[in-house]
């Protein structure tokens, strides 16, 4: 997931990187550009790990550069102009969209020729499948495994004598707890402490839709929408009702557009649906005892997220073989553990889960004494993880859905039935691709 805030070190690294995607230096070394997160912790970690890569690959020189602030707008422009980085990281529904648009190299031939079966079998099957376009192009390999869970403030639950969330919870239990942990309300009906909060994003909404037994995309045909089917609408109505009818779940406007984790750490929210990628920030920032539980089960099933964060190669790179060597390094056990140590990113490899848990506990021994960190890996190990479903033309589908969700959830100005019209519009934009 993309995190905000650029460090000065990031800017310095960016300034020294080549302006073109790749070039050969005077000493014969292949020069590659690798673009990834611009957080305060990532550049230093990446630079240290690249030094190890350079030792084992003396003929390849890699320049790390952070993502631009306007990544989603800038990257397609760079790809179109031939100035995109050779190797890049992406996520969510927009990484598949870049693959669909032909901007990312098909990694399947490299995987077949040069990647052991054991590595592939360590990845979450749902996460791995999501890194293919509907027509079979393999546009990325897993970066880390980010799973959603339900964080909760133990102190607020204790004060209101509410049982802690656990693996038995469903959405009815979730709603009942929200009602009990909410604080006093002002004259406008706004609670002092909100019951819960979630990001209004493609994959976060989809997790709830999946829990209701619905889908966004027809699995047999990526040009057909299921966003207006009853289970999908019922799940979205449940979210909308909690935000605007009951005033139990906070919208971003309710917390002045701060991140979900920040609102939780500031004790403005009793529970928050957030990922393992937020774990370090929450443990470090909260001045209360933090609990973690699996996402509540829906009427049909339990679902959690397996992020589609992945490493990809720009299709316009001049040095695909060298870029592949870098990608192999980025998916290695060593790089996965480096990200885990730096910011508790949950490794994509199942064999590293125990080490990851120990890394977390070693830094926050007291705070995690009674916290089941392995909850974040439960969906991976027990097969209920889901990934972002994508249309054949995902870029346009995302644009239309996000505009509608802004009206429905963030502003509370449109009924969920608006999704019937949006679903039809999305399908209409897929048809030329299907018929062509």
N, C-alpha and C positions, 0 to 999 in steps of 0.2 A: 504494500500500500504506500501511496505517496505521502510523505511527511513534509511539513513546512519548515522553513528557516534555513538559509544558507550561511555557512561559516566562511570566515575570511580565508581560511585555508582552501576552501573549495574554489573561490574566485581566483586565487593564485595559481592553482593547478589548471584551471580552465584557460587562463591567460597564456600558458606555455604550450598548450596543445596545438597540433597542426590545424590549419583552417580547412583543409580538405579531409575527406573521410579517411584516406590512407595514402601513404607515399613511401618510397624507398629512400633511405638516408644515403649520404655519401659513402659511408662505410659498408654499404650493402645490406644493412639491417632493414627488415620490413617494419614500418611504423604503423601502428593501429591506434585508433581512438576508441576508448571504452567509456560509455556514458551511463551514469547510474545516479542514485539518490544524492541529494544535496543537503542532507541532514548534518547536524553538528558532529555526529560520531562516525559517519560513513567514510568521508574522504581519507581520514588518517588510517582507518582499518584497510581500505582498499589499496592505498599506496604501500602500506607495509606488506600486504599479500602479493602485490605486483612485483615487489623486489624479489620474492621467492620465485615467482614465475620467470623473471628475467634470468635468474641463476640457472634454471633448467632449460631455458629457451634463449640462448645468447643471441640468436639471429632475429629475434622479434622484440621490438621496443613498443611498449604500450603506454599511452598517455590517458590517464583518467581525467574525465571532465564531468562536472555535475549537471544534472538535468536543469534546463532553464525553468524559470518561474512559470512561463506560459507553455509548458511542455506539449500539451494536447494541440495547441495551435501551431507551435514552431516546428515540431518534429515532422509532420507531413510536408511542410514547406521545404525543410532540409532534405527530406527523402526525394522530393520531386526535383530539386535542384542538383542532386548528387553530392551534397555536402554533409550528409548524415553520418553519425559515428558508425564505425565498422561493427561494433558489438554494443548492444544496448539491453537494458532491462525494461520491462513493462508489466502491466497487470490489467486486471478488471476486464471490462468489455472492449476497451480500446486497443489492447495488444492484438486480440484476434482480428479486429477491424483492419489494422495495418497489414496483417497477414493476408486477409481477403483482398486488399487493394494492391497486392503484389510487391509491397515494400520490404518484405522479409524473405530471406533465403529458405528454401526447403531443406530442412535438416535431415530428412529421412534417409537419403543416401549415405550421409556421414554416420548416422546412428547405426545403420545396418552394417557398415564396413568397420566401425571403430568404437563401438560401445558395448560393453559386456552386458549380458542378460541380467546378471545379479543387480547391477545398478538400477536398471529399469524396474525390476520387481520390488525395489525398496520404495519407490515413489507411490504415492496415493493413486490408485487406478483412475479415480475420477479426475484428479488434477492432471494426470498425464494425458488422458483422453481429450481434455479441454484445450490442449495445446496443438490441436489439429483443426484445420478449417473443414467445413462440411464436405469439400471435394477432396480431402485427404492430404493437403499440404501440412507438414509439420513445421510450424513457424517458431517454436521455442522449446526449451527444456526447463524443468522446474527450478526456481530460484530458492524458495523456502516454502514451508507449509504453514500458512496462516489460517488459523481456525477461529471461528466465533465462539464465544461463551458468554455467560451472564455473570458479570462482576456485581458484587453487592457490598454495601456498607454494613458491617456487622453491628456497629454501634447503633445505627438507626433501627435496625431490626430488633435489637435487644430492648431499646427504649420503648418500642411499641409492642413488645412481646409477640413478635411474628417469627414463626419458624423459618430457619434458613432454607434457601432453595437447595434442591438436590436432584438426583437423576430420576426421581419419580414425578417431577413437576410436569404439568401440561399447561396450556395457555389459560385455562380456567384458574389454576393455582397462581399463575403469573398475574392475572388481573386482580384476583382477590388480595394478593400481597401489595400490589400498587395502591389499592384503595386504603389499606391499613397503614402503609408507611408514609403516605403523603402528609405533609405538614398542614398547619392551619392555612386557610385561604383568606385572601383580601376581598374587598367588596366586589372586585371584578371576577372573582372565582379563581384567581391564580394561586396555586399552592405555594407555601413557603419552601417546601421541598418537594420536588417532582418524584413521581414513582419510578419512572424509567426513561430511557432515551435510546434512540438508534439513529444511525446515519441514513438519510434518505438517498440511497444509492442503488444502482441496478442490482448488484449481487445481494445486498442486505434485504431488500424487499423480496427478492426471489426466494431467499431462504424461508421466509414466512409462507410464501405461495406454495413452495414445495411441501411444507409441513401440513398444509391444507389439502394436499394431493394434487395441486395444480402445477402448471408449467407456464413459462413464457413462450417457448418455441416448441413447435411440433417436432418430436424426435425423429420422425420419419421423413420430414421435409422442412428444411431450415428456412423456407420462404413463407411458411404458414404460422400464423400467430395463435397462441392459446391464452393470450393475456385477458381476453374478455369472456373466457369460460367461467362458469359459476365458482369453482374453487379458487381461481385467481382473484376474482372480484371480492369474494367473501374474505379472503386473507387481507387484501388491501383495505377493505372496509373495516376490518378489525383494527388495523393500525390507525386509520383515519379517525375512527370512533374514540380511540384512546387519546388521541391528540386533541380533538376538537369537541367531542360530545362530553366525555368524562373529564377532560383536562387532567389526565393522569400521566401521559407521556409528553415530554417536552419536545417542542420543535426547536430549530436553530434560532428562530426569532425570540423564543422564550428565554434563551440563555445568551442573548446578544451575540449569536453566531460564533461562539467559542467551540472548540473541538469537544466531542462527546467525552473523551477521557478527562479533559480539563474541567468540564462541568461536574463530573463525578468526583474528581480529586478535591474540588472546591466545596464538596458536600451540598451541592445544589440538586443532586440526583441521587436517589437511593440505590438504583440499579442502572446498569448500562450494558447494552449489547455491543461488545467490542472484541477485538481479536487478540491473539497471542502477541502480535506486534506492539500492542500497547502496554504489555505487562511491566516492562521496566519503568516506564514513565509513571504508571499508576502506583507501583510499589514504592518508588522513590518519592513521589509527590504527596501521597495521602497521609494525613495525620490521624488516621483511624485504621482499625483492623479490616482488612480486605478479604472477602471470600470470593470463590469462583465456583460456578456450577455449570453443567451442560445447558445448552439452549433448551427451553421448554418444548416438549413435544406438542405438535399440533393435533387436530382432530384425526388425521390419517397417519402421520409418521413423525419421527424426529429428524431434523436436518440441521447441519451446520455447514459452514463454508470451508472449502478448500480453495484457497486463493489461486488465481491463475497467473501469479507473478512468475515470470520466466525470463531467461536469457535468450536473446535472439541475435541473428546476424543480418545486417542490412544487405538487401539483395544487390545493391550497387557497389559493394566493396570490391576493391581491386585484388584483395588477397584473401579469398575465402578459406584456403587451407590454413593459413596462419590464424585467421579469426576462429576457426574451429578448434585449434589448439588452445586458444584462450578460453573458449566456452567450456571445453573439457576441464580446464583448471577451475573455472568458476563453479562448476557443479560438483567439484571434488569434496570429499569428506573434510579436508583441511579448510577450504573456504567456507563450507557450511558451519563448522565449529567456530571459525573466526567471527562470522556474523552473530552466532549465538553468544559468544563471549562479549562482543562489543555492545549488543543491544537486545539480547535475549530473543533474536529471531529464531523461530522454531525450525529446525532443519527439515529439509524435504525427505531425507533418508530416514526410514523407520528405525534402522539400527543405531541412530544417534539420539533417539528420544531420551533414553536413560541418562546419557551424558548431558543433554540439554537441561533436564530436570535438576541434575546436580549442579550445573553452572548457576542456575537461578537460585537454588537453595544456598549455595556457598556465599553468594553476595548478600542475600536477605534471609539469613538463617532464622532470625526471630520472627520476622513478618510472614514467612511462609511455613512456619512450623505446622499449622493446622490447615494449610491450603493445598488442595489436590491439584498440583500443577499439571499432572497427566490428563486432566479433563480436556485440555486443548488437543491432545492426540487421540482422544476417544473415537471421534468420527473417522479418523484415518484407520485406526486399528480395527474398528468394528463395522466399518462399511456404510456409514450414513452421511458421509461428506458429500456435498454437492458443489458444483462449480458454476460460474456464470454461463448461462445459456445464451447463445449468440445466433442471430439471424444471418442469412446469406449476405445481406447488406446491413451490417451491424451499425455502421456509422450513422446512417439515417434513422434507424430504429432507436438508437440511444438518444439522438437529438429530440425526437418526438416524445419519447417516454419521459425524459427528464423535464421537459417543458410542462408536461401534464402533471407530473408529481410535484413540481414546484407549486402549481395552483392547488393541488389536492392536499398535500401534507404540510408544506412549509407555510403557505398562506391561508389554507383552509377555505378557499373561495370557490371550489368546484367539487361536485360529487364524484365518487369513484366511477360512476357510470360514464364519465368522460372517457374512460379507457376503452369503451366500445368503439367510439369514433377513432381514437388513437390506434387501436388494434387494426382497424380497417385501413387507415392511412399507412401503417407500417407494411401491411401485406401488399398494398398497391405499389410501394417502392421496391418490393422484392420481385414483382412479376416480370419486369423487363429482363432481369438477370436470369429468371427461371426460363422464360420463353426463348431467350437468346442462346 
